């Protein structure tokens, strides 16, 4: 919320500056030109001319200008809290309301309250203000979409490049895995063959997934299951190592960015498992009405690097989440030196 308020104030100040410049271009500057070319033409009651500064201050430090700034603030708040969150006609109705409020306050200040009722011509400025608020939202959203698309393309390019850098030739890799899989079956080692098959699925999903913006949620869950199965297979069965996994994902039809959740799970195995010390990992993943909730808790093994100094992968993933799920995610983490917890919520796409 603090970040949103800061954003509103920043854009409001920029908006006010732009409007202030335009107003002065059409009022103060023409007056300055006329005075310098034709002489004074506005006078006070005592016949003294209105100076440039007086004219400027009357136009810029007045109640009218205050109402303009107030209207622009309402426009900015309306855009941030209503646009894309309500239907267009509701947004238009809210725009009409925020136009009526400052206009009415302005008329009451000038003691024209009766004229507001009697003269229907006052509807024209209100409608113009409403159209201005609506067009401002459309233009803001247009430039936001351009920026968002550019950042998405850049992030996707970086993601693909980093993934490709860490890969061997896919054909060579899959051919080798198929050979090992067949050899394991011939030698009567079905468990080894199953592990090789799961590893092959992991690599295939990694390679194909990096070229997609979104994949079916079911595929991401299968990928996570394969990863967890391989982790359990490689770890020895010891009492002091506890891995508790609950995946409650029964809803169909949702999509998610590929390889988005693995970073948090992989991080838990990287920092939460020890062959000699008590260690535990707990993973809870559920989807309810399109809202994904992931909770990962792991012990921090003494002697490992501090969790906050080695979460580059998490930082990179969070940048992806902010781009892919703007205003549709919530991430929290906590560590007390012995336990590290993360909680991620996403509103998934159909």
Buried (B, 14 or more C-beta within 10 A) or exposed (E): EEEEEEEBEEBBBEBBEEBBEEBBEEBBEEBBEEBEEEEEEEEEEEEEBBEEEEBBEBBBEEEBBBBBBBBBBBBBBBBBEBBEEEEEEEBBEBBBEBBBEBBBBBBEBEEBEEEBEEEEEBEEEBEEBBBBBBEBBEEBBEEBEEEBEEEBEEBBEEBEEEBEEEEEEBEEBBEBBEEBBEEBBEEEEEEBBBBBBBBBBBBBBBBEBBEEEBBBBBBBBBBBBBBBBBBEEEBEEEEEBEBEBEBEBEBEEBBBBBBBBBBBBBBBBBBBBBEEEEBBBBBBBBBEEBBBBBBBBBBBBEEEEEBEEEBEBBEBBBBBBBBBBEEBBEBEBEBEEEBBBBBBBBBBBE
